[in-house]
């Protein structure tokens, strides 16, 4: 059982909450059957991984998160899974540079790129970070709203 599956089996989030997971944890090969993303073709995931690598090569202090819907869905095969369609990026890079990297990496054009503070997609609930602990997943509330508001959201419809 992956980190998100364990969390969703034990915790209920408010629909206004944002649930974030580190990019590498969300796209861990062991959890790919459970964790789905709007760009779910394996080639798209490779492009996403390259995009994240480019961000990190330019801004080594950056962090990339997947914003996961805070509940399980039932996929077309009748299996429980998660769904996500948005990345949150904590970086010093301006939106224009992120757009340039997206274009170079060959990722499908996102529906929206905005700073969290200015985004209509940002709910008014809590913001939770789920990390894969050694024994069990950890859930931490992110309360540094100044940091949160500077993050960039990239959304694919």
N, C-alpha and C positions, 0 to 999 in steps of 0.2 A: 504494500500500500504506500503510495506516494505522500508527500507532505500535505498537499492540498486536500487529497481525499481524506486523510486522517483529520485535518482541521474541519472540513465540512461535515464529517461524521460526529464531531463533538461540539461545534460552535455554530451559532446562528448569527449572521450579521444583519444589520438593518439595511434596507434597500438603498438608503442614502449614503451608506458607508463606501469608502474606496478600499479595496483589498489589493495590495501590491505584493509582488514576489519578484525577487531578483531574476533577471532575464535568463541567466545560465541555469538557475534552479528550475524555472518554469519549463524550459526547453531541454531539460535533462532527458536523455534517450530512454531511461527507465520509466518515465512518466508520460511519454508522448501519446500513448493510447488514451490517457485520461485527460490530459491538458490539450485543448484545441485552441487554435487562433484563427482569426478571420482570414489570414493569408496562410492556409494550412497545407498547401502543396509543398512537398519536400524541397523543391527548387526555391520556392518563396522563403522557406525557413533558412536555407543556405544564404540567400540574399540578405535576410534580416541579420543573420550571424555576422556576415561581412560588414554590414552597416554598423553594428555595435562595435566590432573590432576597429573600424575606422574612427568612430567617436572616441574610443578609449586610446587610440594611438595619438590623437590630437590633444585630448584632455585626459591625462592619465588618472586624474582624480574623479572623473565622471562615474556615475552609477546609472544603470538602466534597469527599469522595472517593468513588469507586465502588470497592467491593471486588470484584474480578474473580476468577473461578476461574482458577487459574494454568495453564490448558491450553485448547486449542481443542476445540470440539465440532463435530459435524456436525448442522446444523439439518434441519428437515423437508423442505427443498428439496434436500438433499444437498450444501449449501455449508458450508465451514468458517466458524466464527464463534466469538465469545466469549460468555460468559454471566455475568451478575451479578444478584444479588438483594438486595444490602446496600449502604447508604450508611454511611460513617464521617464524623462531623462533629467537627471540632476547634473548639469554641466554649465560651464562658463561660456559655451559656444552660443552665438546668436542664432535665432531661428533661420536667418538667411543662409548661414553656413550648414545647418542641419539639412535644409532643403537641397543645397548643393550636393551634399554627401548622398542623400537619398537618390538623386538623379544619377550620380556616378555609379551607385551600387546596383542599379537596375531594379529597384523595388517598385512595385505598383504605387502609383501616386496616391498618397493618403487623402482622405476626405477632408481632414482638418489638421493643421499644425498650429498650436497656440501655447502661450504661457499659461500655466495653471491658474494664476490670479485672474486672467482675463477670459477664461474659458467658461462657456455655458455648460460644458460637459461635467464640470466639477460639482459634485453634490455638496450638501451642507452637513454631511455626517462626519463620522470619525474616519481617520485614515490609518489602516492597519498594514503592517509589514509582516509577512509570513516568511520565516527562514527555516531551512532544513537543519535541525539540530542533530546531534549524533544519535540520541535516543528517541527523540520525538520532535516534531516541528515546534517552533517558537512563534508566538504571536505578540507583536509589540505595537503599541499605538505610537504613531509619529505625531508629535505635538509641536515641532518647530515650524510654525506656519510661515515664517519668513523664508525658510528654506523651501518649503512646499510651494509657495507662491512663485518662486523663481524657476521651478521645473518646467520643462517643455513637454506638452502632451502631443502625441502623434496618433491620430485615430483613423482607422480604415473601416469603411461601412461595408 
